[in-house]
Amino acid sequence: MSLKRAAILLVLAAAGVGGYLYFGGEDGAGGGAAIASVTVPGSLSARAQAGRKIYEANCASCHGSNAAGQVGVAPPLVHIIYEPGHHGDESFQRAVARGVRAHHWRFGNMPPVDGLTRRDVAAVVAYVRELQRANGIR
C-alpha cells in the first residue's frame, strides 16, 4: 500500500471515529453531549412535576435530560428561541401533534409524538417553562 493511500485511509478512519463519538456517543444510546447547561429549580409545581415524568418518558431521548438538547440529535428547549414570546405554548402542542419542519436548527424535522394528549403536552410545557424561568428565559 502506498504511503498516500495509507494516509487517506487513516484520515477517513479518524473522521469515522470522530463522527461516531460526536454524533453517537460512547454510551451506545445514540445521544450526544448536552448542548445547554441547565439549572434545575429547587422545586417544581405539581403540574411541572407531572410534566417532568411525561417529558422523561417521551421527550428526553431526543431533547436530553432537563431539556438541555443533545449534540447531533435535537435542540435544547431551555433556549431563548423557545421563550414564550417566540414559541408560545400552542407551538409545542402543534409540534407534538403534527411534527415540525426544521427551521431554527439543523437537526432535521421533528416527527409527531404519538400517544400524548393535549393535557400531557400542557404538563410538559409547564415543566419546560419552569426550567426556562430558572435559567433566565421569561
C-alpha positions as CSV (number, residue, x, y, z in Angstrom):
1,M,0.0,0.0,0.0
2,S,1.3,3.4,-0.9
3,L,2.0,6.0,1.8
4,K,-0.5,8.3,0.2
5,R,-3.2,5.7,0.3
6,A,-2.4,4.7,3.9
7,A,-2.6,8.4,4.9
8,I,-6.0,8.8,3.2
9,L,-7.3,5.6,5.0
10,L,-6.0,6.9,8.3
11,V,-7.8,10.2,7.8
12,L,-11.1,8.5,6.9
13,A,-10.9,6.2,9.9
14,A,-10.2,9.1,12.2
15,A,-13.1,11.0,10.7
16,G,-15.4,8.0,11.2
17,V,-14.4,7.5,14.8
18,G,-14.7,11.3,15.5
19,G,-18.1,11.3,13.9
20,Y,-19.2,8.3,16.0
21,L,-18.1,10.0,19.2
22,Y,-19.5,13.4,18.3
23,F,-22.9,12.2,16.9
24,G,-23.4,8.8,18.5
25,G,-21.5,8.9,21.8
26,E,-19.7,6.2,23.6
27,D,-22.7,5.0,25.6
28,G,-24.3,3.4,22.5
29,A,-27.5,5.2,23.1
30,G,-27.1,7.4,20.1
31,G,-27.3,10.6,22.1
32,G,-24.8,13.4,22.1
33,A,-23.5,15.6,24.8
34,A,-25.8,18.2,26.3
35,I,-25.9,21.4,24.3
36,A,-27.1,23.8,27.1
37,S,-26.1,24.0,30.7
38,V,-29.5,23.9,32.6
39,T,-30.0,24.9,36.2
40,V,-32.9,22.9,37.6
41,P,-35.0,24.8,40.1
42,G,-35.1,23.6,43.7
43,S,-38.7,22.8,43.5
44,L,-41.3,22.4,40.7
45,S,-45.0,22.9,40.8
46,A,-47.2,19.8,40.9
47,R,-48.1,20.3,37.2
48,A,-44.4,20.7,36.2
49,Q,-43.5,17.5,38.3
50,A,-46.1,15.6,36.3
51,G,-44.8,17.2,33.1
52,R,-41.3,16.1,34.0
53,K,-42.3,12.5,34.2
54,I,-44.0,12.7,30.8
55,Y,-41.0,14.6,29.4
56,E,-38.6,12.0,30.6
57,A,-40.7,9.2,29.1
58,N,-41.4,10.8,25.7
59,C,-39.0,13.7,25.0
60,A,-35.7,13.2,26.8
61,S,-34.4,10.6,24.4
62,C,-34.1,13.4,21.9
63,H,-34.2,16.7,23.7
64,G,-32.0,15.5,26.5
65,S,-32.1,15.5,30.3
66,N,-33.8,18.6,31.6
67,A,-34.4,19.8,28.1
68,A,-30.7,20.6,27.6
69,G,-30.7,19.2,24.0
70,Q,-28.2,16.7,22.6
71,V,-25.4,17.4,20.1
72,G,-26.3,15.8,16.8
73,V,-29.8,14.8,18.0
74,A,-32.1,17.6,19.0
75,P,-32.1,21.2,20.2
76,P,-32.4,22.4,23.8
77,L,-35.8,23.6,24.8
78,V,-34.2,25.7,27.6
79,H,-33.0,28.2,25.0
80,I,-34.1,31.8,24.1
81,I,-35.5,30.6,20.8
82,Y,-38.2,28.7,22.8
83,E,-39.1,31.6,25.1
84,P,-42.9,32.1,25.3
85,G,-42.9,35.3,23.2
86,H,-41.4,33.4,20.2
87,H,-42.7,29.9,20.6
88,G,-45.9,30.0,22.6
89,D,-47.4,27.0,24.3
90,E,-49.5,26.2,21.3
91,S,-46.4,25.7,19.2
92,F,-45.3,22.9,21.5
93,Q,-48.8,21.4,21.1
94,R,-48.6,21.5,17.3
95,A,-45.0,20.2,17.2
96,V,-46.1,17.1,19.3
97,A,-49.3,16.5,17.3
98,R,-48.1,17.2,13.8
99,G,-44.3,17.2,13.9
100,V,-42.4,20.3,12.8
101,R,-40.1,21.1,9.9
102,A,-36.6,22.2,10.9
103,H,-36.4,26.0,10.8
104,H,-34.1,27.2,13.6
105,W,-31.7,24.3,13.9
106,R,-30.1,21.8,11.6
107,F,-31.2,18.6,13.4
108,G,-33.8,17.7,10.7
109,N,-37.5,17.6,11.1
110,M,-39.2,16.5,14.3
111,P,-41.7,13.7,13.8
112,P,-45.1,13.8,15.7
113,V,-45.0,12.1,19.1
114,D,-47.8,9.5,19.3
115,G,-49.7,8.8,22.5
116,L,-49.7,12.2,24.1
117,T,-52.9,14.2,24.9
118,R,-53.1,17.9,24.9
119,R,-53.2,17.7,28.7
120,D,-49.9,15.7,28.7
121,V,-48.3,18.3,26.5
122,A,-49.5,21.1,28.6
123,A,-47.9,19.5,31.6
124,V,-44.6,19.1,29.7
125,V,-44.8,22.8,28.7
126,A,-45.3,23.7,32.3
127,Y,-42.1,21.8,33.1
128,V,-40.2,23.4,30.3
129,R,-41.4,26.9,31.2
130,E,-40.3,26.4,34.8
131,L,-36.9,25.3,33.6
132,Q,-36.7,28.3,31.3
133,R,-37.6,30.7,34.1
134,A,-35.0,29.2,36.4
135,N,-32.5,29.8,33.6
136,G,-33.4,33.5,33.0
137,I,-35.7,32.9,30.0
138,R,-39.0,34.7,30.5
